[in-house]
Amino acid sequence: PPGSWRGESGVTKRLVVVGGDAGGMSAAAQVRRLTDPGDLEVVAFERGDFTSYAACGLPYRIAREVASVDDLVARSPEEFRRSGIDVRTRHEVVSIDTGARTVQVLDLDRDEVTTERYDELLIATGASPLRPPLPGIDSPGVFDLRTIPDVVALDAALDGASTAVVVGAGYIGLEVAEALVARGLAVSIVEAADQPMTTLDPDMAELVRASLERLGVELHLGSPVRSFLAGADGSVSAVVTDQREHAADVVVVGLGARPNTALARAGGIPVGDSGGILVDRRQRTQVEHVWAAGDCVESFHRVSRRGVSIALGTHANKQGRVAGTNLGGGYATFGGVIGTAITRVGDVEVARTGLTEAEATAAGFEHVSTTTASAVRAHYYQGSGRISVKLVAERGTGRLLGGQIVGSDGAGKRIDVLAMAVWSELTVGELGGVDLAYAPPFS
């Protein structure tokens, strides 16, 4: 409750937030709703220039489906400051002393380090793109796509470019490939695995591959990258795999992300097997007065019962609100994750939730699966596209373990029905009896 933070001496207590994006700022905003600035000071340090921006929208800015990078910013630093949160951009926290309850902060503009005290600390350092130490990977023209400066730099490099290579056929890789096609480039994807989207089972991934072909993307599977070649001007000119060289004016590396935990590790804050910071249901770490939220933490998977690191803004915002509620004197818990995700690849929507067959096996389940191909609308209704739905269930009990969907417009968001069923541990029999909406134009 308001006022509970003021100590006996009357000194205002202090919450320090490390990281100004989804997890950190959703926590800071929630704390500010629940406490008075005179009782609890909230200071947020962000090493970049932006707060609370939609990283998931970056590929769509490249495709010009988002008009401006400004549209990707949900709340600016100044907006947070007006609400009573001391946001300091271009400030990087470089070390944590949990015994003294202090952090060392580098002012990147002044190149000065100061010591800042905290009563409570929230770590929301996010994740960084995987960038293997391959020869030539740091050449000009080789891009990641995770921040607003990344998208600005890539956008500028596309002027005059005609060929592009995307490294990795996961969510980001496929979204970027589609965006580059929309910009008029000839696009190739090189992927080390033998299928695109390894988060799907092979039969469903085959539908994605077919969509990429229709889009005009060259997909090279089983092709791990060995190096990046540079031209006479020093900029990237080709990507070298085991099979061949792929000419490229620009290259985008989309190999996934790794939790940013170096700061936490150095401060003695435990990290889990998945690479994320260990937290409990209330987002508390195993060190007193230290909390964590967002892409840097390990989350509990409700089906596999294991710790996982899944970098999604949906989880980061929820975890931030949970941490902020608890820090503000309330009580909240984060219920875990089940791996729900959705994207668009060419003319199909692609979604998944729960466990794939391979994941179910790895988690120790005996399972059965089935795939059904049907129509997104009544068969007699005009404009009805196709939809393929795969269900994975526990053998014997019939409990729904996971689902995957690939289909035309309107197919993807049906994953939410399956996600609710997986979350609630429904059986396939119970799912078949649920009262869902039907009308010919919709289903």
Salt bridges, closest charged atoms under 4 A:
ASP39 OD1 - ARG6 NE 3.42
GLU41 OE1 - ARG14 NE 3.28
GLU65 OE2 - ARG344 NH2 2.81
GLU78 OE1 - ARG81 NH1 3.58
ASP86 OD2 - ARG88 NH2 2.91
GLU92 OE2 - ARG47 NH1 3.58
ASP107 OD2 - HIS91 NE2 3.42
ASP109 OD1 - ARG90 NE 3.13
GLU116 OE1 - ARG14 NH1 2.92
GLU116 OE2 - ARG88 NH1 3.33
ASP119 OD2 - ARG117 NH1 2.96
GLU120 OE2 - HIS289 ND1 2.82
ASP138 OD1 - ARG131 NE 3.68
ASP144 OD1 - ARG131 NH1 2.91
ASP155 OD2 - ARG61 NH2 3.69
ASP155 OD1 - ARG64 NH1 2.99
ASP155 OD1 - ARG183 NH1 2.69
GLU178 OE2 - ARG344 NE 3.13
ASP201 OD2 - LYS390 NZ 3.18
ASP203 OD1 - LYS390 NZ 3.07
GLU206 OE2 - ARG209 NH2 2.32
GLU213 OE2 - ARG209 NH1 2.34
GLU218 OE1 - HIS220 NE2 3.22
ASP242 OD1 - ARG226 NE 2.57
ASP280 OD2 - ARG284 NE 2.71
GLU288 OE2 - HIS289 NE2 3.61
ASP295 OD2 - ARG146 NH2 2.70
ASP347 OD2 - ARG214 NE 2.77
GLU357 OE2 - LYS390 NZ 2.55
GLU359 OE1 - ARG352 NH2 3.28
ASP416 OD2 - LYS413 NZ 2.70
GLU425 OE2 - ARG399 NH2 3.84
